[in-house]
Amino acid sequence: MAQLVRRWTLDDLTVIQEVLWKTWLDSYSHFIPEEDLKSYFSEHYDRDSLRTLFHNPLADGFVALDDEKVAGFMRTARDTEENRYYVSSIYVLPQFQGRKIGKALMERAGQEAKAFKLDRIWIGVMVQNTQAVDWYKSMGYEVVRTEPFTMGKSTVDHYIGFVKIDSLR
């Protein structure tokens, strides 16, 4: 299986929406009602919102391919005021999980952060998304604080923390 992580293009927006929606249902629907997921999705991930995000100079996106099929997506952001590099979103389709695609995306984030002379990647993850929390912790994820995160009418606890780039090797 040939894997590749590359920067997103405008031609990727439709498939990115598909990746986001399918992984949201798989990861979040057991604790966030689908109507709230739809509300947040339509507000933040419609085509116009994704196009705007694509053109934001402080944000970036990466698509993971597995045998030329889109298997995952990661969105990153650089916060120049805090001098931090964030993985804002990382999603791997359920049928591609367990193939180290998420790890490849995180390693790419590490390369990008290192280019800004940073030593860690900041990540937010919903507390109830225990599979993701455990996955991040397996890479050395350190929780710094917990904040509320709202999707539609649902508010959940959200860990904010970081992974040191050196622990991604």
C-alpha positions, 0 to 999 in steps of 0.5 A: 500500500502506497501512502502519501501526504500532500497539501490540499488543493481546491479540487480536494474540497468535496472529498474533504467534506466527505472525509469530515462528515463520515469521520464525524458520524463515526467519532462523535455521533454517540455523544453529539446529536446528528442535527448538531453535527449538521448545524456545525458542519454547514456553518464551518465546512460548506464549500465557501467556508472551506474556500475561505480557509484554503486562502487563509495564509495562517492555515493549511490542509493536508490530504492523506492518500492510500493507494491513491484513494483519499484516506484522511485529512488534516487542517493546521493553523499557525498562531503567530501571537502565541507562537504555536502550531495547531493541528485543528482537525485530523480525520482518517476514514474508519476503513483506513484506520490502523494503517498509520495514516494518522501518524503520517499526518502528525509527522507532516505536522511536525515537519511543518512546525519544525520549519517555524522553529517550534518544538511541539504541536498543539491539539484540541480533542473532545474528552468523550472521543476516547479513541482519539484521546488514547491515540494522542496519548500514545504519542506523548500528548500532554493535556494542559487544560480543558475548555468547552467546545460547542457544536450546534446546541451541544457543548462538550469538554475539550482537552487542549494540549500538545505533543512534542515533535521529537516524540513523533519519531 
